Structures are given as C-alpha cells and as structure tokens.
Amino acid sequence: PERHSYRMIKESGEFVINLVTEQLVKAADYCGVRSGRDVDKFKEMNLTKEKAKNVKCPIIKESPVAIECRVKEIKKLGSHDMFVAEVLSIDADDKYIDDKGAFDISKCDLITYANGKYFSLGKQVGKFGYSVQKKKRKK
C-alpha cells in the first residue's frame, strides 16, 4: 500500500499490464527500482505513452502486448493487497500476428523474472496435451 502505483490503481480502479521484451528489460528493471513519485519513468527510459482503448491510463507503445484491466476487488494479504481485476482487452502489436490471424508469442522475445534475475523466453519445451499424447506407430 505504500507504493505510488498502489494509490493510483486504488483511486482510478484501472491498470495496464505491459509485457516485457528483451529490448525492454533495462526499462522494466529501472521502472521496478524507481518510484513514479520521484521520476518520470516514460521520459527517463524513452518509452512512448499510447492511449488505451478501455482505460484512462496509458499503455507502453514499445510493449508487444498490453492487457487493460479494471479492478473488481481488493484482497488484503498481510503486508500487501491483491488487485483482482477484469481484463477489458488484450492489445497486441500487429507485427506479432501470424498469417492466420493468431498471436505468435515466439516473435516477441519476452522475458521473465525469477530469483532476482531476468530470463529470455521463447524456446518451446512442449505443447498442450503432449504428456498424455499417444505415440505414433511406425509402419
């Protein structure tokens, strides 16, 4: 609750989740360690604010995917509160849409964060149902 973003989300009832690429990892780290109370993160990291479709807060143009959300409930969990939200839209950059009109996540160079480190995603390690898929018989 002491975070700057907490107050903004609680007052507006809205937020956007912007997915992070390898190209945005430095900006994501900076935004995680600097407070918007003290610095303009968009300006400092050369990020572009873009108007969202359904919420008043901006999306980050450089992000491949922006998930626009409206808060439905706030659950108190000890030292933190959890915002339970409804997803209003998922906005994906057209360059990540394949020729069949489907979102191709493998084109995004997404990253993840675990144990204080950032990791690149993209290597497929399985597909839905592969653990129970019947093996093809050889002819």
N, C-alpha and C positions, 0 to 999 in steps of 0.2 A: 503493500500500500504506500510506501514512501517513495516509490519510483514516479518520475514525471509522467511516464506513459500511463500509469495506473489511473491517475487523476483524469487525464484526457479521455481515456476509454470509459471510465465510470460516468463522466459528465456527458459525453456525446452518445454513449451506448453503441458506438461503432468502432471498427478497426479493420485493417487490411493486413493480411499475411502475404509478404512478397517472398517468393522462393529465391534462393541464392545460388549463383553460378560460381565457377572458379574465378571468373573475371571480377566478381563482386565480393570475393572473400575478404579482402582487406577492408572494404567499406562496411561489410557486416560486422567484422571484428571491432572496427572503430566505433560503429553505432552501438555495439554492445558494451563498450567500456566508457563511453562519453555520454553525458546527460544532455538531453534537449533543453534543459533549463539553462545550460551554460554555453551551448554552441549550436549553430545551425548545421546539422548533420548533412543536409542536402548540399549546402554550399561547400562545406569542407571536403566532402567526398565526390564532388562534381556529379551528383545524382540529379535526375530530371523529375520534377513533380508532374504527374499527369492526372487529369480529372478522372475520378472513378465513376462508374455507371450508376451505382445504387447508394453510395455512402458519401459523406462530405469530406472525409479525409482523403489525401491523395494516394495514388499508387506510385511505385517507382518504375519509370519507363524502361529502365535497363533490365529489370527483372523479367524472366521469361513467363512467369505466372503470378498473377495477383488474385488472392482469394478475399473477396469482400464479405464482411461479416457484421451481423447485428447481435448485440448482447441480449440473451434471453434470461439469464440467471447469473448471479454471482455467488459462488460457494466459498465459504470461509474454511481454509485448511491450515490452521495453525498460523505460521508466520506469513503465509501467502494466501491470496484469494484466487480462485479459478473462474475465469470468464467462460461460461457455457454460451455458445453462440450459434445462430442460424447462418448458414452460408447462403448469401444472396446471389452471388455469381462467382464464376471462376473465369478470369480473363487471361487468355494465352496469346502470346505474340504469334502472328500468322506464320512466321518462319519455322515454327515448331509443329506445324500441322502438316501431316503427310499427304500424299496424293489421294488418299481415300477419305480425307477429312478428319482423321483421328489425330489426337495429340501424340507426338512422338517424344517421350521423355528422354530417350537416349541422345537426342540432339542438344539437350540443354546444358550439359556439363555441370549438373547440380552438385552441391557439396552437402556434407552433413557434419555435425559437431558431436564429439563424444570424448569424455575424459580429458577435456581441456585442449583437444586437437581438432583440426578440420581435415576431413577426408573427401576425396573426389568419388563421385558415384558414376555409374554408367555400365559397369561390367555385369552382364546378365549371369545369374547363378542358378536359375531355374525358371519355371513357368507355372502358372496356376494349375494344380492338379497333378504335377509331374510325380509326386511321391506315391501316387496310387495308380498311375497310368500303366496299363498292360503293355508288356514288352511285345514288339512286333516279331512275328515268327519269320524265320528265314525260309525261303522257298527252296 
